[in-house]
Structure formats: structure tokens, C-alpha cells
Amino acid sequence: MPSSEDKDEDEAFSSVELDRERAEPLRRVVSAKSERRIRSREGPNESIWAFMGTFGLVGWTVAITTLAGLALGVFLDNRTESERSFTIMFLVLGIALGCATAWYWIRRESSGDRR
């Protein structure tokens, strides 16, 4: 005849098995996320799309600042009577600012300093 200790042990064992069954989906999710994190830390696995994204970011950075400088220069040339060409000055300034910003982004992406 089973004692009360045996019944308590059986109940505790079945409770542990039930908890394990409920915890299994969580264990799988945590395991998958930790494996993904380990793979990402091992080294860069850059795809063509990541490269194209960086390439596009650099291109748009230079293009937008150049066009903004050009527009500002034309606006100032139309508003003022000056011997100096604001269009050329702000065009060069826009190109320089765009190149500096692009250099910053490329350096940041290549060093792995992604926040």
C-alpha cells in the first residue's frame, strides 16, 4: 500500500513534467534567439542587400546635400546683387558636406559600430 510520501512524490513528479511541457515552447524561442545572436557575433555575414543599402545611403546623402546647396545658392543669387556666385559656393559646400557625411557613414558601417 502506497504511503502518503509516495503520493506526494508522484504529485510533485507529475507537476514537474507538466511544467516542462509548458516551458518547452519558451525554451525553443530562447534557444533560437541565442543561436542567432551567437552567429551575428561570430562575424559579419553581409548580404548584397546590406551592401546596396549602404551604397544607397551614401548616394542619397551626397545627392541631397548637393541639391540643397545648389538650391540655396540659386535662391541667394536671385535675391542679391553680388559679384560672387552663391550658386557655386553653396554647390561646393553641399558636395563637401555630403562627402563628409558619406565618409562618416561608411566608416561607421565598416567598423561595426552599429547602435
C-alpha positions as CSV (number, residue, x, y, z in Angstrom):
1,M,0.0,0.0,0.0
2,P,1.5,3.4,-1.0
3,S,2.3,5.8,1.7
4,S,1.5,9.4,1.7
5,E,5.1,10.2,0.9
6,D,4.9,8.2,-2.3
7,K,1.7,10.1,-3.3
8,D,3.4,13.4,-2.6
9,E,6.4,12.4,-4.7
10,D,4.1,11.2,-7.6
11,E,2.2,14.5,-7.5
12,A,5.5,16.5,-7.4
13,F,6.9,14.5,-10.3
14,S,3.7,15.0,-12.4
15,S,3.8,18.7,-11.6
16,V,7.4,18.9,-12.8
17,E,6.5,17.1,-16.0
18,L,3.6,19.5,-16.6
19,D,5.9,22.5,-16.1
20,R,8.4,21.1,-18.5
21,E,5.8,20.7,-21.2
22,R,4.6,24.2,-20.7
23,A,8.2,25.6,-20.7
24,E,9.2,23.8,-24.0
25,P,7.9,26.5,-26.4
26,L,9.7,29.2,-24.4
27,R,12.9,27.1,-24.4
28,R,12.8,26.8,-28.2
29,V,12.3,30.5,-28.7
30,V,15.1,31.4,-26.3
31,S,17.4,28.9,-27.9
32,A,16.7,30.2,-31.4
33,K,17.4,33.8,-30.3
34,S,20.6,32.9,-28.5
35,E,21.8,30.9,-31.6
36,R,21.0,33.9,-33.8
37,R,22.9,36.3,-31.5
38,I,26.0,33.9,-31.4
39,R,26.0,33.7,-35.2
40,S,25.8,37.5,-35.6
41,R,28.7,38.0,-33.1
42,E,31.0,35.5,-34.9
43,G,31.4,37.7,-37.9
44,P,29.7,39.8,-40.4
45,N,27.5,38.0,-42.8
46,E,26.9,40.8,-45.2
47,S,24.5,40.2,-47.9
48,I,24.2,42.0,-51.2
49,W,21.2,43.8,-49.8
50,A,23.1,45.2,-46.9
51,F,25.8,46.5,-49.3
52,M,23.1,48.0,-51.6
53,G,21.5,49.7,-48.5
54,T,24.8,51.3,-47.5
55,F,25.5,52.3,-51.1
56,G,22.1,53.9,-51.4
57,L,22.5,55.7,-48.1
58,V,25.8,57.2,-49.3
59,G,24.4,58.1,-52.7
60,W,21.4,59.9,-51.3
61,T,23.4,61.6,-48.6
62,V,25.7,63.2,-51.3
63,A,22.8,63.9,-53.7
64,I,20.5,65.6,-51.2
65,T,23.2,67.9,-49.7
66,T,24.5,68.8,-53.1
67,L,21.0,69.7,-54.4
68,A,20.2,71.6,-51.2
69,G,23.4,73.7,-51.5
70,L,22.6,74.3,-55.2
71,A,19.0,75.4,-54.4
72,L,20.2,77.7,-51.6
73,G,22.9,79.2,-53.9
74,V,20.4,79.9,-56.7
75,F,17.9,81.4,-54.2
76,L,20.6,83.8,-52.8
77,D,21.8,84.7,-56.3
78,N,18.3,85.7,-57.4
79,R,17.7,87.7,-54.2
80,T,21.0,89.6,-54.1
81,E,23.1,91.6,-56.5
82,S,26.6,90.4,-55.7
83,E,29.8,89.9,-57.6
84,R,30.2,86.5,-56.1
85,S,28.3,83.5,-57.2
86,F,26.4,81.9,-54.3
87,T,25.4,79.1,-56.5
88,I,29.0,77.8,-57.0
89,M,29.9,78.4,-53.3
90,F,26.9,76.5,-51.9
91,L,27.2,73.8,-54.6
92,V,30.8,73.1,-53.4
93,L,29.8,73.4,-49.8
94,G,26.9,70.9,-50.4
95,I,29.3,68.4,-52.1
96,A,31.8,68.7,-49.3
97,L,29.2,68.3,-46.6
98,G,27.7,65.3,-48.5
99,C,31.1,63.6,-48.9
100,A,32.0,64.2,-45.2
101,T,28.6,62.7,-44.1
102,A,29.1,59.7,-46.5
103,W,32.6,59.2,-45.2
104,Y,31.2,59.1,-41.6
105,W,28.5,56.5,-42.6
106,I,31.0,54.3,-44.4
107,R,33.4,54.4,-41.5
108,R,30.6,53.7,-39.0
109,E,29.3,50.7,-41.0
110,S,32.8,49.3,-41.7
111,S,33.9,49.5,-38.0
112,G,30.8,47.6,-36.8
113,D,29.8,50.5,-34.5
114,R,26.1,50.0,-35.1
115,R,23.8,51.3,-32.4
